[in-house]
Structure formats: structure tokens, C-alpha cells
């Protein structure tokens, strides 16, 4: 328990709560006296000894259940409530169903749940590495559950029930089975959210205590005032220099390339295999970028910071072609190349496209791109789409984005959407599965992490 309290203190400090060594010692002494048998008394003791400011209570209440939960909620096994014959019917009915939900139904009826490795893989695909605070566990959990098939589970359950009725299973047994599935569904969602939240908090506590963890770096672009924007523009220069240095270092390290087994064998055949003439695969670390970005008014501040960072790092890429979209799409590469580094970037590119409030049409913009600019994308291109995935209820045309992904080396989405305020006209649920990766870029910390990743080929 002492080690977990120490971890909790580190988690609080990473969240911006000032907890001194003396206060940590006070907490330890209080727990020695009060014990840990009464969870609420234990929580109050830690809160009384560690929290001094009203504004820190939220961080404490957010982190406490992550660090001091008694463990995963237990999942039930349907076999405990069904007879042997009824379990045989259940297995036969599930074998008759096909599709990607087979694993999910098995988890929900057997009580086993996904393995640790399966959860880690899904968390990675859901963007776990880009999470900044335990609050992000909500949208990561939602994405993981979508990967498992929870969004189509109800339809699959109805198919399963229909098969079981055909086989003669009683309504009483079916009701018991549905009770197990419902309980396991809630328990699995709870367990995933708790695990992900704790992992995010622990990862945040491991980061260096520098400006990356400051409140301003993690404050959404659309919530910044003019003074804060000015401070971040100064910090942006420092970040760009760091990113440029890291990219150059990776390029030097990759100059020799990876060992080429087949090339070495072929080259050494003229010697009969002795001596070996080593061959290496050369790595091209400068990506070719195609940037397609939304210039809706609500994204003005985000667009300004993203463009500023990408265009200051042009020496780290082989080529950049840029396309702005709103109601339609236009190439703005020349406009951006002519601008001075001190000039505003958003207004000139906004003038290049048509559209007004609530007129965003990514589907139409993708159509224009395919008609006029498809030659910009080839097997060496990294296509970056930046926006919130909203279409103002126009046709989303995901098949066009899928075609871009097939032509490109990588298809990356920089997501400006707030996962807690998903708009009704958002089609991100259609676009996200078509991308190689989706990175949140709602603040400078997320943006710098995403751009650093993009510079790796």
C-alpha cells in the first residue's frame, strides 16, 4: 500500500497538485493509525493531508478511484446459470453466427473477457499514446468498445436469441442469459475505463517535469486568450527547434539503414558465402506530405498553430502540398510558400475556398480532390487530413478517403474534435477506421507529439 500511495502522490503532482514530502509523510502516518479497512475513511484521510486548495479537489477525486480500486469487476459465466443442455444449445447457436462479433459474444457469455495483450493492442489503435489526462479515458474506452463491436452488439444478440428459440431454449433460460450478457457488458466497460484511466495517469507521472506538462500546453487552442496565444507562439519556436533536432538525429542514425538479409546472401554468393559482404536497406526519413485541412471558423486557432508548425519544419520533409477545404477545396501550397514566418496564415488560405457558417462539406471537397489533384498522392506520400470530421449533414463520401489511403504510404487524421462534445453532423466514426492513425491535436502538447511522430518514416 505504501508504494501505491507514493504512485498516487506522483500522479497528483503530474496533475498540477502541490504535495510536499512532509504532506506525503503525514498521509502515511494517518493511514498507519486509521488503517485501510474503511475505504471512505481512507479517502478522507488522504484528501485531508494532501489537498490544500479548492481547485485541487477535482484532480484528487478524479485520480483516487483509479489508484485505489479493489480490482476489476468480476464477469459472470453463463454456465453457472444454464444447464448442460442449454449450454450446448448456446455453443451451437454461437457457432451458427458469423462475423467480427464472435469474440465479443464469447467474452460476454463465458466471463473470460479479452486478454491483457488484446486490450493493449486495442488501446494502441484507439490512440492511447496521445492521451494527455485521465479524462481522455472516456473517448479511448468508447473507441475500444467500438473496435470490439459494441455498436452492433444489440443486433447480434437478437440473432442469437432467435436461434436459441428455434432450438427450443426456454424463455426463462434466455432471460438468464441476457442478464449475464448485460451484467458483463457493464462490468467490461467499467474495467476498461478504469485500466485506461490509471495507465494514462501513470504515463503522465513518468513524463519529464517541463513545459510539456504545463497547463498552457494542455489548454485547448479554442480556449486561449490573446495573451496565452502569444506565450504559446514563443514556446512554439522552442518546440520546433527540438523537433528539428530529433528528426535530424533520427536521420543520421538511419543513414546506414537496416540489415538486408536477402541482399547480403545474394552479394555473398560470389564468395561461396565466405566472407560475407553486408548489405543494408537505406531508409528515407524525409516524408512527402499532402495536407488537406478544414478552415472552418471554429478551427481558426488550431489551423494557425498546425500550419505554423508544419511550415517551419519544411526542411525536415521532402515536399509539402497543401489543400484547404470548407464548402469546396483549393490548393494553397503557393499561398503558404509566399508568406513570411511572421504573417498570419489562416486568413489567406480561408479566402481561397468558399463557404459560410455550417457549410462544411468534406465529402464534396474529397470529390474535388479526386477530380483535380489525385496526382499529388503516390506510394511515397503521407496524406494528413486535419479537421473535426463534420459535414453539415452532407454526404460524407468515405469511399473517397479510403481510395486516398490505398494510394498513399500512410493516411493520418489530425483530429480537432472534442471527444466529449461530438457534434451531430460528425462523420468521424466513418473516417477513423480508414486511417492508419488518428491523433488528437486540440492543444500544443498533443500537436507537438503528433508532428514528431509524422516526421518518422
C-alpha positions in Angstrom: 0.0 0.0 0.0 2.9 2.4 0.7 4.1 2.0 -2.9 0.6 2.7 -4.2 0.3 5.9 -2.1 3.7 7.0 -3.4 2.5 6.4 -7.0 -0.7 8.3 -6.1 1.4 11.3 -4.9 3.3 11.3 -8.2 0.0 11.2 -10.1 -1.3 14.2 -8.2 1.9 16.2 -8.8 1.7 15.4 -12.5 -1.8 16.7 -12.5 -0.6 20.0 -11.0 -1.4 19.4 -7.3 1.4 20.6 -5.0 2.1 17.8 -2.5 5.1 18.2 -0.3 7.3 15.4 1.2 6.0 16.4 4.6 2.4 16.1 3.5 3.1 12.7 2.0 4.6 11.6 5.3 1.5 12.9 7.1 -0.6 10.8 4.9 1.4 7.7 5.6 1.1 8.3 9.4 -2.6 8.9 9.1 -3.1 5.5 7.3 -1.0 3.8 9.9 -3.4 5.0 12.6 -6.7 4.6 10.7 -6.0 1.6 8.5 -7.4 0.8 5.1 -10.4 -1.2 6.1 -12.9 1.6 5.7 -12.4 2.9 2.1 -14.3 6.2 2.7 -12.3 7.0 5.8 -9.1 6.1 3.9 -10.1 8.5 1.1 -10.9 11.3 3.5 -7.6 10.8 5.3 -5.6 11.2 2.1 -7.6 14.1 1.0 -7.2 15.9 4.3 -3.4 15.5 4.4 -2.7 16.2 0.7 -5.2 18.7 -0.6 -4.9 22.4 0.4 -6.6 24.3 -2.4 -10.2 24.1 -3.5 -9.2 23.8 -7.2 -7.1 20.6 -6.4 -10.1 18.7 -5.2 -11.2 17.8 -8.7 -7.9 16.2 -9.5 -7.9 14.2 -6.3 -11.5 13.0 -6.9 -10.5 12.0 -10.4 -7.4 10.1 -9.6 -8.3 8.4 -6.3 -10.6 5.7 -7.8 -8.1 5.0 -10.5 -5.3 4.2 -8.0 -7.3 2.6 -5.2 -10.0 0.5 -6.9 -10.1 -3.0 -5.4 -9.7 -4.7 -8.8 -11.6 -5.5 -11.9 -15.3 -6.1 -11.6 -15.9 -9.8 -11.9 -17.5 -11.2 -15.1 -20.1 -13.9 -14.9 -20.0 -17.3 -16.7 -23.4 -18.2 -18.3 -22.6 -21.8 -17.5 -23.3 -21.0 -13.8 -27.0 -20.3 -14.6 -27.6 -22.7 -17.5 -27.9 -26.4 -17.6 -25.6 -28.6 -19.6 -28.1 -29.0 -22.5 -28.7 -25.2 -22.5 -25.0 -24.6 -22.7 -24.8 -27.0 -25.7 -27.5 -25.0 -27.4 -25.7 -21.8 -26.7 -22.5 -23.1 -28.2 -24.2 -24.4 -31.2 -26.1 -21.2 -31.8 -23.0 -19.1 -31.5 -21.2 -21.3 -34.0 -24.0 -20.6 -36.4 -23.3 -16.9 -36.2 -20.6 -15.3 -38.3 -18.8 -12.0 -38.2 -16.4 -10.0 -36.1 -18.6 -10.1 -33.0 -17.9 -13.7 -32.3 -15.2 -12.8 -29.8 -17.3 -10.3 -28.1 -20.2 -12.7 -27.6 -17.8 -15.3 -26.3 -16.4 -12.8 -23.8 -19.8 -11.7 -22.6 -21.1 -15.3 -22.1 -18.0 -17.1 -20.8 -17.0 -14.3 -18.4 -13.4 -14.5 -19.6 -13.0 -11.1 -21.2 -10.2 -10.0 -23.6 -6.6 -10.7 -22.6 -4.2 -8.1 -21.5 -2.4 -8.3 -24.8 -5.7 -7.8 -26.7 -6.6 -4.8 -24.6 -3.2 -3.2 -25.1 -3.4 -3.7 -28.9 -6.9 -2.1 -29.0 -5.8 0.8 -26.7 -2.9 1.5 -29.1 -5.2 1.5 -32.1 -7.6 3.8 -30.2 -4.8 6.4 -29.7 -3.7 5.6 -26.2 -0.2 7.1 -26.6 -1.7 10.5 -27.4 -3.9 10.8 -24.3 -3.0 13.7 -22.0 -5.1 13.3 -18.9 -7.4 10.6 -17.3 -10.4 12.4 -18.8 -9.3 11.1 -22.2 -10.0 7.6 -21.0 -13.6 8.2 -21.9 -13.1 8.6 -25.6 -10.4 5.9 -25.7 -12.7 3.5 -23.9 -15.5 4.4 -26.4 -13.2 3.7 -29.3 -12.0 0.4 -27.9 -15.6 -0.7 -27.3 -16.4 0.2 -30.9 -13.4 -2.0 -32.1 -14.9 -4.9 -30.1 -18.2 -4.4 -31.8 -20.4 -3.0 -29.0 -22.1 -0.6 -31.5 -23.5 -3.7 -33.3 -24.0 -5.9 -30.3 -27.7 -5.5 -29.9 -28.4 -6.8 -33.4 -26.2 -9.8 -32.9 -27.9 -10.6 -29.6 -31.3 -10.6 -31.3 -29.9 -13.0 -33.9 -28.6 -15.2 -31.1 -31.9 -15.2 -29.3 -33.8 -16.1 -32.4 -31.5 -19.2 -33.0 -31.9 -20.3 -29.4 -35.7 -20.1 -29.6 -35.6 -22.2 -32.8 -33.5 -24.8 -30.9 -36.1 -24.9 -28.1 -34.4 -23.0 -25.3 -36.9 -21.8 -22.7 -37.7 -18.1 -22.2 -36.6 -18.4 -18.6 -33.1 -19.6 -19.7 -32.9 -16.9 -22.4 -33.7 -14.3 -19.7 -30.9 -15.6 -17.5 -28.5 -15.5 -20.4 -29.5 -11.9 -21.2 -29.0 -11.0 -17.6 -25.4 -12.4 -17.7 -24.7 -10.5 -21.0 -26.0 -7.2 -19.6 -24.0 -7.5 -16.4 -20.8 -8.5 -18.2 -21.2 -5.7 -20.7 -21.4 -3.1 -17.9 -18.5 -4.7 -16.0 -16.3 -4.9 -19.1 -16.9 -1.2 -19.9 -16.1 -0.3 -16.2 -12.9 -2.4 -16.2 -11.6 -0.9 -19.5 -12.3 2.7 -18.4 -10.5 2.1 -15.0 -7.5 0.4 -16.6 -7.1 3.0 -19.3 -7.6 5.9 -16.8 -4.9 4.5 -14.5 -2.5 3.9 -17.3 -2.9 7.4 -18.6 -2.3 8.9 -15.1 0.8 6.7 -14.6 2.2 7.6 -18.0 1.7 11.3 -17.3 3.5 10.9 -13.9 6.5 9.4 -15.8 6.9 12.4 -18.1 9.7 14.9 -17.5 8.5 17.9 -15.4 9.0 20.5 -18.1 6.8 22.8 -20.1 5.1 19.9 -21.8 3.1 19.4 -18.6 2.2 23.0 -18.1 -1.5 24.0 -18.0 -1.0 26.2 -21.1 0.5 23.4 -23.2 -2.5 21.3 -22.5 -5.1 24.0 -22.8 -7.3 23.7 -25.9 -6.5 26.2 -28.7 -10.1 27.5 -28.8 -9.9 28.3 -25.1 -6.8 30.5 -25.3 -6.9 34.3 -24.8 -4.7 36.7 -26.8 -2.0 36.8 -24.1 -1.8 33.0 -23.9 -1.7 32.7 -27.7 1.3 35.0 -27.7 3.1 32.9 -25.0 2.4 29.7 -26.9 3.8 31.2 -30.2 7.1 31.9 -28.3 7.0 28.3 -26.9 6.2 27.0 -30.4 9.6 28.2 -31.6 11.4 26.2 -28.9 9.4 23.1 -29.7 10.1 23.4 -33.4 13.8 23.5 -32.7 13.5 20.4 -30.5 11.6 18.6 -33.2 14.0 19.6 -35.9 16.9 18.3 -33.7 15.3 15.0 -33.0 14.4 14.5 -36.7 17.9 15.2 -37.8 19.3 12.8 -35.2 17.0 10.1 -36.4 18.1 10.7 -40.0 21.7 10.4 -39.1 21.0 7.2 -37.2 19.1 5.8 -40.1 21.7 6.6 -42.8 23.3 3.1 -42.6 19.9 1.5 -42.8 18.6 -1.8 -41.6 20.4 -5.0 -42.2 19.2 -6.6 -45.5 19.3 -10.4 -45.1 18.4 -11.2 -48.8 20.7 -8.6 -50.2 23.6 -9.9 -48.1 23.0 -13.5 -49.2 22.9 -12.5 -52.9 26.0 -10.3 -52.6 28.0 -13.1 -50.8 27.2 -15.9 -53.3 30.2 -14.9 -55.5 32.4 -15.8 -52.5 30.6 -19.1 -51.8 29.2 -17.4 -48.7 32.6 -16.7 -47.1 33.4 -13.9 -46.4 30.0 -12.1 -46.1 29.5 -8.8 -47.9 27.0 -7.0 -45.7 24.1 -5.1 -47.4 21.8 -2.6 -45.7 18.4 -1.2 -46.7 18.6 2.5 -46.9 15.9 4.4 -45.0 14.3 7.5 -46.4 13.5 9.5 -43.4 12.1 12.7 -45.1 8.4 12.1 -45.8 6.5 13.7 -48.6 3.4 15.3 -47.2 -0.1 16.0 -48.6 -2.0 18.2 -46.2 -5.8 18.5 -46.5 -7.2 20.8 -43.8 -10.5 22.3 -42.7 -10.6 26.1 -42.5 -14.0 26.4 -40.7 -14.1 29.5 -38.5 -14.3 27.3 -35.3 -10.9 25.8 -36.2 -9.1 29.1 -36.9 -6.7 29.0 -33.9 -6.0 25.3 -34.4 -5.3 25.8 -38.2 -2.9 28.6 -37.4 -0.8 26.6 -35.0 -0.8 23.4 -37.2 0.2 25.3 -40.3 2.9 27.3 -38.4 4.5 24.1 -37.1 4.4 22.2 -40.4 5.7 25.0 -42.5 8.5 25.9 -40.0 9.6 22.2 -40.3 9.6 22.1 -44.2 13.3 21.4 -44.1 12.5 18.1 -42.5 10.3 16.8 -45.3 11.0 16.3 -48.9 7.8 18.0 -50.2 4.6 19.5 -48.9 1.4 20.2 -50.9 -1.4 21.8 -49.1 -5.1 21.9 -49.7 -7.7 23.9 -47.8 -11.4 23.0 -47.7 -14.7 24.3 -46.4 -17.6 24.0 -48.8 -15.2 23.2 -51.6 -11.4 22.6 -51.9 -8.5 24.5 -53.3 -4.7 24.1 -53.4 -3.0 26.7 -51.2 0.7 25.5 -51.5 1.8 28.6 -53.3 -0.1 30.9 -50.9 1.7 29.4 -47.9 5.1 29.3 -49.5 4.9 33.1 -50.2 4.0 34.1 -46.7 6.6 35.3 -44.2 7.0 33.4 -41.0 5.7 36.4 -39.0 2.5 36.7 -41.1 -0.9 35.4 -40.2 -1.5 32.1 -42.0 -5.3 31.4 -41.6 -6.9 34.4 -43.4 -5.1 34.0 -46.8 -5.9 30.3 -47.1 -9.5 30.9 -45.9 -10.1 33.3 -48.8 -9.1 30.6 -51.3 -12.2 28.5 -50.6 -16.0 29.1 -50.5 -18.3 28.5 -47.5 -20.0 30.1 -44.6 -21.3 29.1 -41.2 -22.5 25.4 -41.1 -21.5 24.8 -44.7 -18.5 22.5 -44.2 -18.6 19.8 -46.9 -15.7 17.4 -46.7 -17.4 14.8 -48.9 -17.6 17.4 -51.8 -14.0 18.5 -51.0 -12.8 14.9 -51.3 -14.6 14.7 -54.6 -12.9 17.8 -55.9 -9.5 16.5 -54.8 -10.1 13.2 -56.7 -11.2 15.1 -59.8 -8.4 17.7 -59.9 -5.5 16.8 -57.6 -5.2 13.0 -57.3 -1.8 13.1 -58.9 -0.5 14.7 -55.7 -0.7 11.3 -53.9 1.5 8.3 -54.6 3.1 5.4 -52.8 5.7 7.8 -51.0 3.1 10.2 -49.8 1.9 10.7 -46.2 -1.6 12.2 -46.5 -2.7 14.2 -43.5 -6.3 15.2 -43.1 -7.0 17.8 -40.3 -10.5 18.6 -39.1 -13.3 17.5 -36.9 -15.0 15.2 -39.4 -18.1 17.3 -39.7 -20.0 17.6 -43.0 -23.1 19.7 -42.2 -25.2 16.6 -42.9 -23.9 16.4 -46.5 -22.8 13.0 -47.9 -19.5 12.1 -46.2 -18.1 10.0 -49.1 -15.8 7.8 -47.0 -15.0 5.7 -50.1 -13.0 8.6 -51.5 -11.0 8.8 -48.3 -10.4 5.1 -48.5 -9.1 5.4 -52.0 -6.6 8.0 -50.8 -5.4 5.6 -48.1 -4.9 2.9 -50.8 -2.8 5.2 -53.0 -0.7 6.8 -50.1 2.0 5.3 -48.0 0.1 6.5 -44.9 -3.2 8.2 -44.2 -3.2 10.2 -40.9 -6.0 12.2 -39.4 -5.3 15.1 -37.0 -8.5 15.3 -35.1 -9.6 18.7 -33.8 -12.8 17.4 -32.3 -13.6 17.5 -28.6 -14.4 13.8 -27.8 -16.8 15.0 -25.1 -18.8 17.3 -27.3 -19.1 15.2 -30.5 -21.3 17.2 -32.9 -24.4 15.7 -34.5 -23.0 16.1 -38.1 -19.7 14.5 -37.3 -18.7 11.5 -39.5 -15.5 10.7 -37.7 -16.9 7.2 -36.9 -16.8 6.6 -40.7 -13.5 8.2 -41.4 -11.4 6.9 -38.4 -11.4 3.2 -39.3 -10.0 4.1 -42.8 -6.9 5.9 -41.4 -3.6 4.4 -40.4 -3.7 6.6 -37.3 -5.9 9.3 -35.7 -4.1 11.8 -33.5 -5.9 14.4 -31.3 -4.5 17.9 -31.8 -6.6 20.1 -29.6 -3.7 21.7 -27.8 0.0 22.3 -28.3 1.2 19.3 -26.3 -0.9 16.9 -28.5 0.1 18.8 -31.7 3.9 18.6 -31.0 3.6 14.9 -30.2 1.7 14.2 -33.4 4.1 16.1 -35.6 7.1 14.4 -34.0 5.5 11.1 -34.9 4.8 12.2 -38.5 8.4 13.1 -39.1 9.3 9.4 -38.7 9.2 7.3 -41.9 
